[in-house]
Amino acid sequence: MHVIVCVKQVPDTTNVRINPETNTLMREGVESIMNPYDEYALEQALKLKDKHGARVSVISMGPPQADVVLREALARGADDGVLLTDRAFAGADTLATSYAIAQAIKRINPAPDIVFFGKQAIDGDTAQVGPGVSELLNCALVTYVQALEVEGDTFTVETHMDDGTDVIEGKLPVVMTVVKEASTPRFASLSGWMAAKKAEIPRWGAADVKAVKEMIGLDGSPTKVVKIFAPPVKTGGVRMDGRGDPAAAVEAIVRALQDKGVVKS
């Protein structure tokens, strides 16, 4: 069994700020981390390695320093990793990103058993790359996976839905996106970190994955981010405490709504 996990290096969103003059993210001095949802996807892959002896390969697309998240994945138990890094990939939207990753997957293994993604990335929150890759690989897709069992070429999953849990059965190969309810990610061991630090991580550019220029980067992106801006700061509201005199509080609320034209006088 061969399992591929796609991980992304993202800024720690607790420290992200927006430049008020350029309306762009200020990344300087902001720590980069592995996308938290991708940790749950990696854990599902490592569970398959523990139970079935699956080979776990990890892919990330980003600048050269993104190899840090690949080394973290190796330290936790992944077998090998590849970094997609090329200036030609810069400015990619979700479609161009999906295409580049799909091309890399085809080079690693034209027919992997499972490709895992986290539910979404915390910097973009689109949840589109996993489904995009499944379409480009012409492969089945299951999203919001919280539990997984594989027997032979058959999988059974539980998916976390707003109104409950669905159970889905199907045949491999498949692309899956994983939610945080799936499990608690394991920690890397000291020996794992030492081995990961020494590991050779191949760096592939657009030519290495036979990517068509018109399909990657800005050229392959039908959507463009014009600017990013912070929402306006909300001003303080008016609190009406009706514990002492509920009738007076209700009257004050109605009067305030009338003043704003929400209700008629």
C-alpha positions as CSV (number, residue, x, y, z in Angstrom):
1,M,0.0,0.0,0.0
2,H,1.3,3.4,-0.9
3,V,-0.1,6.5,0.8
4,I,0.7,10.1,-0.1
5,V,0.0,13.0,2.2
6,C,0.0,16.6,1.1
7,V,1.1,19.1,3.7
8,K,1.4,22.9,3.6
9,Q,3.6,25.4,5.5
10,V,1.4,28.2,6.8
11,P,1.9,31.3,9.0
12,D,0.8,30.9,12.5
13,T,-2.5,32.7,12.2
14,T,-2.5,33.8,15.8
15,N,0.3,36.3,14.9
16,V,-0.7,37.3,11.4
17,R,-1.1,41.0,10.8
18,I,-2.1,43.0,7.7
19,N,0.0,46.0,6.4
20,P,-2.5,48.9,6.3
21,E,-0.7,50.6,3.4
22,T,-0.2,47.6,1.0
23,N,-3.2,45.5,2.2
24,T,-1.0,42.4,2.2
25,L,-0.1,39.9,4.9
26,M,2.9,40.8,7.0
27,R,4.9,37.6,7.1
28,E,8.1,39.0,8.5
29,G,8.7,37.7,12.0
30,V,5.7,35.4,11.9
31,E,6.4,31.8,12.7
32,S,5.5,29.2,10.0
33,I,4.0,25.9,11.1
34,M,2.6,22.8,9.5
35,N,-1.1,23.4,8.6
36,P,-2.9,21.9,11.6
37,Y,-5.4,20.0,9.6
38,D,-2.6,18.3,7.7
39,E,-1.3,16.9,10.9
40,Y,-4.6,14.9,11.2
41,A,-4.2,13.7,7.6
42,L,-0.6,12.6,8.3
43,E,-1.7,10.7,11.4
44,Q,-4.3,8.7,9.4
45,A,-1.5,7.8,7.0
46,L,0.8,6.8,9.8
47,K,-2.0,4.6,11.3
48,L,-2.1,2.7,8.0
49,K,1.6,2.3,8.1
50,D,1.4,0.9,11.6
51,K,-1.4,-1.5,10.7
52,H,-0.7,-2.5,7.1
53,G,2.9,-1.5,6.6
54,A,2.0,1.2,4.1
55,R,4.7,3.4,2.6
56,V,4.0,7.0,3.5
57,S,5.2,9.8,1.1
58,V,4.7,13.4,1.8
59,I,4.5,16.4,-0.6
60,S,4.6,20.1,0.1
61,M,4.6,23.0,-2.3
62,G,6.2,26.2,-1.3
63,P,9.5,28.2,-0.9
64,P,12.7,26.3,-0.1
65,Q,12.3,26.8,3.6
66,A,9.0,24.8,3.5
67,D,11.2,21.6,3.7
68,V,10.8,22.2,7.5
69,V,7.3,20.7,7.5
70,L,8.5,17.8,5.4
71,R,11.2,17.0,8.0
72,E,8.6,17.2,10.7
73,A,6.5,14.7,8.8
74,L,9.6,12.4,8.5
75,A,10.3,12.8,12.2
76,R,6.8,11.6,13.0
77,G,7.2,8.5,10.8
78,A,6.7,9.3,7.1
79,D,9.1,7.4,4.8
80,D,10.1,10.1,2.3
81,G,9.2,13.6,1.1
82,V,9.3,15.9,-1.9
83,L,9.3,19.6,-2.0
84,L,7.7,21.4,-5.0
85,T,9.5,24.7,-5.2
86,D,9.9,26.9,-8.3
87,R,9.4,30.6,-9.0
88,A,7.1,29.4,-11.8
89,F,4.6,28.2,-9.1
90,A,4.4,31.6,-7.4
91,G,1.0,33.3,-7.3
92,A,-0.8,30.0,-7.8
93,D,-4.5,29.9,-6.9
94,T,-6.2,26.6,-5.8
95,L,-6.6,25.4,-9.4
96,A,-2.9,25.9,-10.3
97,T,-1.8,24.5,-7.0
98,S,-4.0,21.4,-7.5
99,Y,-2.5,20.9,-10.9
100,A,1.1,21.2,-9.7
101,I,0.5,18.8,-6.8
102,A,-1.3,16.3,-9.1
103,Q,1.6,16.3,-11.5
104,A,4.0,15.6,-8.6
105,I,1.8,12.7,-7.4
106,K,1.9,11.2,-10.9
107,R,5.7,11.3,-10.8
108,I,5.9,9.7,-7.4
109,N,3.3,7.0,-8.2
110,P,0.8,7.2,-11.0
111,A,-1.6,5.1,-9.0
112,P,-1.3,5.6,-5.2
113,D,-3.8,3.8,-3.0
114,I,-4.8,6.9,-0.9
115,V,-3.9,10.6,-1.2
116,F,-4.6,12.5,2.1
117,F,-5.2,16.2,2.6
118,G,-6.2,18.1,5.7
119,K,-9.8,19.5,5.5
120,Q,-8.5,22.9,4.6
121,A,-5.5,25.2,5.1
122,I,-5.9,27.8,7.8
123,D,-4.4,30.6,5.7
124,G,-6.8,30.3,2.8
125,D,-9.7,28.2,4.2
126,T,-10.9,27.3,0.7
127,A,-10.9,23.5,1.1
128,Q,-10.5,23.3,-2.7
129,V,-7.1,21.7,-3.3
130,G,-8.0,18.2,-2.2
131,P,-11.1,18.0,-4.4
132,G,-9.1,19.6,-7.2
133,V,-6.4,17.0,-7.1
134,S,-9.0,14.2,-7.0
135,E,-10.5,15.6,-10.2
136,L,-7.1,15.9,-11.9
137,L,-6.2,12.3,-10.9
138,N,-9.6,11.1,-12.0
139,C,-10.0,9.5,-8.6
140,A,-12.8,9.1,-6.1
141,L,-13.1,11.7,-3.4
142,V,-14.3,11.5,0.2
143,T,-14.2,14.6,2.4
144,Y,-14.4,15.3,6.1
145,V,-13.1,11.9,7.1
146,Q,-13.0,11.2,10.9
147,A,-12.5,7.4,10.9
148,L,-11.0,5.0,8.4
149,E,-10.6,1.3,7.9
150,V,-9.0,-0.4,4.9
151,E,-9.2,-4.1,4.1
152,G,-7.7,-5.2,0.8
153,D,-8.8,-2.7,-1.8
154,T,-11.9,-1.7,0.1
155,F,-12.2,1.3,2.5
156,T,-14.9,2.2,5.0
157,V,-15.0,5.7,6.4
158,E,-17.0,7.8,8.8
159,T,-17.4,11.4,7.7
160,H,-18.1,14.3,10.0
161,M,-21.1,16.2,8.8
162,D,-23.1,19.1,10.3
163,D,-26.1,16.9,10.9
164,G,-24.3,13.8,12.1
165,T,-22.1,11.1,10.7
166,D,-22.2,9.3,7.4
167,V,-20.6,5.9,6.7
168,I,-19.2,5.4,3.2
169,E,-17.7,2.3,1.6
170,G,-15.7,2.3,-1.6
171,K,-12.8,0.9,-3.6
172,L,-9.2,2.2,-3.7
173,P,-7.7,4.4,-5.0
174,V,-9.2,7.5,-3.3
175,V,-8.4,11.0,-2.3
176,M,-9.5,11.9,1.3
177,T,-9.7,15.1,3.3
178,V,-9.4,14.7,7.1
179,V,-11.0,16.6,9.9
180,K,-9.6,17.2,13.4
181,E,-12.1,14.8,15.0
182,A,-10.2,11.9,13.4
183,S,-7.5,11.5,16.0
184,T,-4.7,13.2,18.0
185,P,-1.5,13.6,16.0
186,R,1.5,11.8,17.4
187,F,4.7,13.5,18.6
188,A,8.0,13.0,16.8
189,S,10.6,11.0,18.7
190,L,14.1,12.3,19.3
191,S,15.6,9.7,17.0
192,G,13.0,10.6,14.4
193,W,14.1,14.2,14.5
194,M,17.7,13.2,14.2
195,A,17.1,11.1,11.2
196,A,14.8,13.7,9.6
197,K,17.5,16.4,10.0
198,K,19.9,14.3,7.9
199,A,17.4,13.1,5.3
200,E,17.7,14.2,1.7
201,I,14.6,15.9,0.5
202,P,14.4,16.2,-3.3
203,R,13.3,19.6,-4.7
204,W,11.3,19.4,-7.8
205,G,10.5,22.3,-10.1
206,A,8.0,22.7,-12.9
207,A,10.1,20.9,-15.4
208,D,10.6,17.9,-13.1
209,V,6.9,17.3,-12.9
210,K,6.3,18.1,-16.6
211,A,4.0,20.9,-15.7
212,V,2.6,23.0,-18.6
213,K,3.6,26.7,-18.1
214,E,0.0,27.9,-18.8
215,M,-1.3,25.7,-16.0
216,I,0.9,26.9,-13.1
217,G,1.5,30.1,-11.2
218,L,-0.2,33.2,-12.2
219,D,-0.7,32.0,-15.8
220,G,-2.7,29.0,-14.6
221,S,-4.7,30.9,-12.0
222,P,-8.2,32.1,-13.1
223,T,-8.7,33.8,-9.7
224,K,-6.5,36.7,-8.4
225,V,-6.2,38.2,-4.9
226,V,-6.5,41.9,-5.4
227,K,-6.0,42.9,-1.8
228,I,-6.3,41.6,1.7
229,F,-7.8,43.8,4.4
230,A,-8.7,43.5,8.0
231,P,-12.4,43.8,8.9
232,P,-13.4,47.1,10.6
233,V,-13.1,47.0,14.4
234,K,-16.5,46.7,16.0
235,T,-17.5,49.5,18.3
236,G,-18.9,48.8,21.7
237,G,-22.6,48.1,21.9
238,V,-25.2,49.2,24.5
239,R,-26.0,46.7,27.2
240,M,-29.4,46.7,28.7
241,D,-29.8,44.9,32.0
242,G,-33.3,43.9,32.7
243,R,-32.8,42.1,36.0
244,G,-34.0,45.1,38.0
245,D,-36.8,46.2,35.8
246,P,-37.5,43.9,32.8
247,A,-40.4,46.0,31.5
248,A,-38.2,49.1,31.3
249,A,-35.4,47.1,29.5
250,V,-37.9,45.9,26.9
251,E,-39.2,49.4,26.4
252,A,-35.7,50.7,25.9
253,I,-34.9,48.0,23.3
254,V,-38.0,48.7,21.4
255,R,-37.3,52.4,21.4
256,A,-33.8,51.8,20.2
257,L,-35.1,49.6,17.3
258,Q,-37.6,52.3,16.4
259,D,-34.9,55.0,16.3
260,K,-32.9,52.8,13.9
261,G,-35.9,52.2,11.7
262,V,-35.9,48.5,12.3
263,V,-39.5,48.5,13.7
264,K,-42.2,51.0,13.1
265,S,-43.3,53.3,15.9
